[in-house]
Amino acid sequence: MTQHSWPAIALARACDGPPRIPFVLLSERGPVLGSVAIRHLPALRQWPDAFALLAAADGAPRALALTLPADVRDARLAQIHARLHADGLIVGWRDEPYPLRDRTGSEHGTLERAASRFWGMLTLGAHCNGYLADDSARPTHLWIARRSPTKPTDPGRLDNLIGGGVPAGQSPREAVIREGWEEAGLEPRQMAGLVTGGLVDLECDVPEGRQHERLHVFDLALPAHVVPRNIDGEVAEHRLMTVAEALARAAAGELTTDATLATLDFAVRHRLVEPEPRGGESTAAVLAPAQWRAFEALRPQELGSAERA
């Protein structure tokens, strides 16, 4: 039995980037939408109709309020985000609307997907562990994807069979079924056996800003004759790995952080890892007790409207 470091567990809470302050709706007592880097405040002063800086008694910035009323919020934010993108402060551009959520999951409009990390806002992700099982239904192999080298985030890294963000107007289950065709060539009928797994929260600093994402994990048992094929060009290859190899690669940090956590969720639920060695070779990998506690601490404590599967 081999123990690995599982760096993704620590990376999921690695908030070690530039200092940030809360980003709130309408007033300091309003819902918390996310956070914003203090270094970006000077750029945001050019839109006094949209933002109000709340300062402490000593003048230090305490929070930034989004003051736009609901009826103009989406259109004005679209203009602002286009300018921030042109100035290089919003990295990448997806032309994909995401819900403007507060930290409880309530929605207050829509915004460009690429802006979500600038604001450190809550987004939803949907990942699916595609696997093969033996006659006792115990997983034996996992399908692992390699991301295209042209992907804007984590190019060339290993990933789950299916993984992606949840755009406005879709549930996590709907998103993973859509991505199932785009990334793995699976038709909806082939995903009829999709099983809901666990929830895992990431909140960490990334090059684009801060990622605050709630991962909805799903499992899909596939027949041995089904071979995934990518449709949208975002996956370079699919490899069928034994559970032991897939977990070893995840534990060693070869998968993306979110894919590792989705894989670990799968392994915990299927008892493919254990909190400490108990003798023998009963599982493929081990989590030290402290790592086990840290992973379980990533589970969201309160489930709101954002948890509709």
C-alpha positions in Angstrom: 0.0 0.0 0.0 1.5 3.3 -1.1 1.0 6.7 0.6 1.2 9.9 -1.4 1.1 13.5 -0.5 -2.2 14.5 -2.2 -1.1 18.1 -2.7 -4.6 19.1 -4.1 -6.0 19.0 -0.6 -3.8 21.8 0.5 -4.1 23.6 -2.8 -7.9 23.8 -2.5 -7.4 26.3 0.4 -4.2 28.0 -0.7 -5.3 31.7 -0.4 -1.8 33.1 -0.6 -2.1 35.6 -3.4 -2.5 39.4 -3.3 -4.6 40.8 -0.4 -8.3 41.0 -1.1 -11.4 42.6 0.5 -15.0 41.4 0.4 -17.1 42.3 -2.6 -20.7 42.9 -1.4 -24.0 43.7 -3.0 -25.5 47.2 -2.5 -24.1 47.8 1.0 -21.8 46.4 3.7 -24.8 44.6 5.1 -25.7 43.1 1.8 -24.9 39.6 0.6 -21.2 38.8 0.1 -20.6 38.2 -3.7 -17.0 37.3 -3.4 -13.8 39.4 -3.1 -11.6 41.7 -5.0 -7.8 42.2 -5.0 -6.9 45.5 -3.3 -4.4 46.2 -6.1 -7.4 46.4 -8.6 -9.2 49.1 -6.7 -7.6 52.0 -8.6 -8.8 50.6 -11.9 -12.4 50.3 -10.5 -12.6 53.9 -9.4 -13.4 54.9 -13.0 -16.9 53.5 -12.5 -18.4 55.4 -9.5 -21.9 54.6 -10.8 -21.2 50.9 -10.2 -18.9 50.6 -7.2 -18.6 52.2 -3.8 -15.5 51.7 -1.7 -16.2 51.2 2.0 -13.3 52.3 4.2 -12.4 51.8 7.8 -11.9 54.7 10.2 -8.2 54.9 9.3 -9.0 55.0 5.6 -8.0 51.4 4.9 -10.3 49.7 2.3 -12.8 47.4 4.1 -15.1 46.3 1.3 -16.2 47.1 -2.2 -20.0 47.4 -2.9 -21.7 46.7 -6.2 -24.3 49.5 -6.2 -25.9 48.8 -9.6 -29.7 48.2 -9.5 -30.9 44.9 -10.7 -32.5 46.2 -13.9 -29.2 47.6 -15.3 -26.7 45.3 -13.5 -26.1 42.7 -16.2 -25.6 45.2 -19.1 -23.4 47.6 -17.2 -21.2 44.8 -15.8 -20.8 43.5 -19.3 -19.4 46.8 -20.4 -17.1 47.0 -17.4 -15.8 43.5 -17.8 -15.1 44.1 -21.5 -12.9 47.1 -20.5 -11.2 45.1 -17.7 -10.5 42.4 -20.2 -9.1 44.8 -22.7 -6.8 46.2 -20.0 -5.6 42.7 -19.1 -7.1 42.5 -15.7 -9.7 39.8 -16.6 -7.7 37.0 -18.2 -9.3 35.0 -21.0 -12.8 35.4 -22.4 -15.4 32.7 -22.8 -18.6 34.4 -24.1 -20.4 32.2 -21.6 -22.9 33.6 -19.1 -22.5 32.5 -15.5 -24.9 33.3 -12.6 -23.8 36.2 -10.4 -24.1 34.3 -7.1 -23.5 35.3 -3.5 -21.8 32.9 -1.2 -25.0 31.2 -0.2 -25.8 30.4 -3.8 -28.6 33.0 -4.3 -28.4 34.5 -7.8 -28.4 38.3 -8.6 -27.9 38.4 -12.3 -25.4 37.1 -14.8 -21.8 37.8 -15.8 -19.1 36.7 -18.2 -17.5 33.4 -17.0 -14.0 34.8 -17.2 -14.9 37.6 -14.7 -15.9 35.2 -12.0 -12.3 34.6 -10.8 -11.5 38.4 -10.9 -14.3 38.8 -8.4 -13.7 35.5 -6.5 -17.3 34.5 -6.9 -19.0 31.2 -6.3 -19.2 29.0 -9.4 -20.4 25.5 -9.8 -18.4 22.7 -11.5 -19.6 19.3 -12.6 -17.1 16.4 -12.8 -17.8 12.7 -13.7 -15.7 9.7 -12.8 -16.1 7.2 -15.6 -15.1 3.8 -14.5 -15.2 0.0 -15.1 -16.3 -2.4 -12.4 -15.9 -6.1 -11.8 -18.8 -8.6 -11.2 -19.1 -7.4 -7.6 -19.6 -3.8 -8.8 -16.2 -2.8 -7.3 -14.4 -0.2 -9.5 -11.3 -1.7 -11.2 -10.4 1.0 -13.8 -10.9 4.7 -14.3 -11.0 6.6 -17.6 -8.6 9.6 -17.3 -8.6 12.4 -19.8 -5.6 14.6 -20.8 -6.6 18.2 -21.4 -5.7 19.8 -24.8 -2.4 21.6 -24.8 -4.3 24.7 -26.1 -6.7 24.9 -23.1 -6.5 28.3 -21.4 -6.3 26.7 -17.9 -4.2 23.7 -17.0 -3.2 22.8 -20.5 -2.0 19.2 -20.9 -2.9 18.2 -17.3 -4.7 15.0 -16.5 -8.4 15.3 -15.8 -11.6 13.3 -15.1 -13.4 11.6 -17.9 -15.8 14.6 -17.9 -15.5 18.0 -16.3 -16.6 21.5 -16.8 -18.3 24.6 -15.4 -22.1 25.0 -14.9 -23.3 27.9 -17.0 -26.5 30.0 -16.4 -29.7 28.1 -17.0 -28.3 24.6 -16.4 -28.1 22.3 -13.4 -24.9 20.4 -12.6 -26.5 17.2 -13.9 -27.5 18.9 -17.1 -24.0 20.4 -17.5 -22.3 17.0 -17.0 -24.5 15.3 -19.6 -23.8 18.1 -22.1 -20.1 17.9 -21.4 -20.4 14.1 -21.7 -21.0 14.4 -25.4 -18.6 17.3 -26.0 -15.7 15.8 -24.1 -16.2 12.0 -24.4 -18.7 11.4 -27.2 -21.3 9.9 -24.8 -24.9 10.3 -25.8 -27.5 11.0 -23.1 -28.8 7.4 -23.3 -25.3 6.2 -22.4 -25.3 8.4 -19.3 -28.7 7.2 -18.0 -26.8 5.5 -15.2 -25.2 8.7 -13.9 -25.0 8.6 -10.1 -24.8 11.7 -7.9 -21.6 11.7 -5.7 -20.4 14.2 -3.2 -19.8 18.0 -3.0 -16.4 19.6 -2.6 -15.5 23.3 -2.2 -12.4 24.9 -3.5 -11.4 28.5 -2.5 -7.9 29.2 -3.6 -5.8 31.8 -5.4 -5.1 31.1 -9.0 -3.4 33.2 -11.8 -6.7 34.6 -12.9 -7.7 35.8 -9.3 -9.5 33.6 -6.8 -11.3 30.4 -7.6 -14.3 29.7 -5.4 -15.9 26.6 -6.9 -18.3 24.0 -5.6 -17.7 20.7 -7.4 -20.6 18.4 -8.0 -19.2 14.9 -8.4 -20.9 12.2 -10.4 -20.1 8.6 -11.2 -20.8 6.7 -14.4 -20.1 3.0 -14.7 -19.3 2.2 -18.4 -19.4 -1.1 -20.3 -15.9 -2.4 -21.3 -16.7 -1.9 -25.0 -17.4 1.8 -24.7 -14.3 3.9 -25.6 -14.6 7.7 -25.1 -13.9 10.0 -28.1 -13.5 13.7 -27.8 -15.8 15.9 -29.9 -15.0 19.6 -29.1 -11.2 19.4 -29.3 -10.6 20.2 -25.6 -9.3 16.7 -24.8 -6.1 15.4 -26.2 -6.6 11.7 -25.2 -8.4 9.3 -22.9 -6.6 6.6 -21.1 -8.0 3.7 -19.2 -6.0 3.3 -16.0 -6.3 0.8 -13.2 -7.7 2.2 -10.0 -4.3 1.9 -8.4 -2.5 3.9 -11.2 -5.2 6.6 -11.4 -5.1 7.1 -7.6 -1.4 7.2 -7.6 -1.3 9.8 -10.3 -4.0 11.9 -8.5 -2.2 11.6 -5.2 1.1 12.7 -6.8 -0.5 15.9 -8.2 -0.6 14.9 -11.9 -4.3 15.7 -12.2 -5.8 19.2 -11.9 -6.7 20.2 -8.4 -10.5 19.9 -9.0 -10.1 16.6 -10.9 -8.0 15.2 -8.0 -10.6 16.2 -5.5 -13.4 14.6 -7.6 -11.4 11.5 -7.9 -10.7 11.4 -4.2 -14.4 11.8 -3.5 -15.0 8.8 -5.7 -12.3 6.8 -4.0 -13.6 7.6 -0.5 -17.2 6.7 -1.3 -16.1 3.4 -3.0 -13.7 2.6 -0.1 -10.7 2.7 -2.4 -8.7 4.7 0.1 -8.7 4.5 3.9 -7.7 7.0 6.6 -4.7 4.9 7.8 -3.1 1.6 7.1 -4.9 -1.4 8.8 -2.6 -4.0 7.4 -2.7 -5.9 4.1 -3.4 -4.4 0.7 -7.1 -3.7 1.0 -7.1 -0.4 -0.8 -5.1 1.3 -3.6 -4.0 4.3 -1.6 -3.8 5.8 1.8 -4.7 9.2 3.3 -2.9 10.2 6.5 -5.5 11.0 9.2 -4.7 14.7 9.0 -5.2 14.6 5.2 -8.5 12.8 5.7 -9.8 15.5 8.1 -8.6 18.3 5.7 -10.4 16.7 2.8 -13.6 16.3 4.7 -13.3 19.9 5.8 -13.8 20.8 2.1 -17.4 19.6 2.2 -19.8 22.6 2.1 -21.6 23.0 5.5 -24.8 24.7 4.2 -26.5 23.8 1.0 -28.5 26.5 -0.7 -30.1 27.0 -4.2 -26.8 26.3 -5.8 -27.0 22.7 -4.9 -29.8 21.7 -7.2 -28.5 18.7 -9.1 
